[in-house]
Structures are given as C-alpha cells and as structure tokens.
C-alpha cells in the first residue's frame, strides 16, 4: 500500500482529471459531426490518453529528480513536482518503469486504431509519443516549444486523435474544439513556471518567465486566455461548433479573475498561488462545458 501511495504521487493522480476533460471534448466533436460512438472504443481511448498523461508525469518526476531541480524548487500545491522522489529516492527506478510502461500502453492503444482506420492517424500518434518523452529533457530548453508543447499534447493531438479514432475522418470541428485546451493547457504550464524561475534557470531550462520575466509572461497568459474563449465564439460564428458550446464561456467567470491576479501578483509567488488553483479549475471546467454543448443537438 505504501508503494502504491508513492506511485500515486509520481503519476500525480489528482491532475489526471484533465485527460478525462479533453477526451470528453474529443468524444463530443465525434458525436456532433455524426460519428457512431462505440462505448468500448471510448473506454480504450480514455485508457490510452490517461496512460499518456501518466507517462509524461512520471518522466517529468524522474528527469527533475535526476537533474536535482525538484530539490531547488519552492513546491506549491500546483507546481514543483510531487516531492515523492526527493523523500524516497529508491522510487526513482519504479518511476522510470512506470513512465515507460504507460508509454507502451499508449503506443499499443494507438496501434489498435491505426489498424482500424489506417495510417492517417499515425502522424498525431508519433508526435504525441515524442512529446511524452521529450518534453522535460529537451523541449523545456526552448521557450516557444516549452510554451506550446503541453497545449499541443492535450489539445490538437489528444482531442483530434479521439475524434478521428471514433469517426475515421478529420474534421474542422475537432480542430477548432481542440484549440480550447491548446490555449488553456499551455497557460496552465506557463503559470506553473512562475514560482520556479530561479530553480529552472539553474538547471538550464529556458521558458518565457525566465526569458522575458514574469510580468511580461503574464501578458502571454492573458492573451492565451482570451484566445481560448474567442475560439469558442468564432467556432459558433462559422458554424463549426454548435450554439450550445457557448456554455463554455461560463469559464470566463474563473478566467477573468485568474488573468487579473496573474498580472497583478506575477512577482509575488505567495499571492499568486490562488491563481494557480483557479487555473487548474478553468482547465477542467471549460473543455467539459464545451464538450457538453457538443452533445446537445
């Protein structure tokens, strides 16, 4: 039981809800575009997507332990790692094994849908697998890639893969819907970097809070929030999303105070922590609300 508890810290169980929200959005686009939904396939997609999230989390824990980063960070409830490997270093190898096991399950799940629908889904799958491994050791060294890689993984790659796996075709609806988590999840990781600037700089990371500072990065954060909700509006205007998906705009009730506080308290980590919590909440609520709108015909 103790080992299971430690592994749950490594894979960051509470944050896996984000995967379910993005899968729901992908299923919603498949339903709205007329796809026939197979419950077993939806379950399989949820397993594969969850394993992808587990893999990237476990790789992150392992690589940050090996680099010594998590020993330098001021941990918050939403950033700085779980602290599991710092407290129990003997769990480093199980963490790496967990990462590779989840990675393999994700790959096998993707292969099943390649067999079902042909190689058209393969580019999304291969890019997704690359991001799982490469994010922590490599992509965090480039400010632009560090910014967009998380959103790309949970947005276009996950949402469009789910929609394609259920329908066998790509659609503009799935692409537009996927931009909502693209902007929000990119923002999620961006804001989580604010408390870790000094520690990240020491181990060679290069992201926008390091490159241009927290205050300027808070403007990127605000721009991405606006882009996420503008995407919903424009999707409805161009009839790529149903009018009911506008219920996703309820997320602005959270997004507006989160954006204001991120700008106001960008240099005050202690007062920024509530914004980190709001950021997590809007990342869960908005895709779910848009997804619900897609189910309503």
CORLIN-V856914 format. One record per helix or strand of 2 or more residues. SS is the DSSP state (a for helix, b for strand). FROM is the first residue (numbers start at 1). LEN is the number of residues. If there is no record, write none. Layout:
ss=SS from=FROM len=LEN
ss=SS from=FROM len=LEN
This chain:
ss=a from=2 len=10
ss=a from=13 len=20
ss=a from=39 len=29
ss=a from=69 len=4
ss=a from=84 len=4
ss=a from=89 len=29
ss=a from=119 len=19
ss=a from=139 len=3
ss=a from=143 len=25
ss=a from=172 len=21
ss=a from=194 len=9
ss=a from=208 len=4
ss=a from=214 len=24
ss=a from=243 len=22
ss=a from=269 len=27
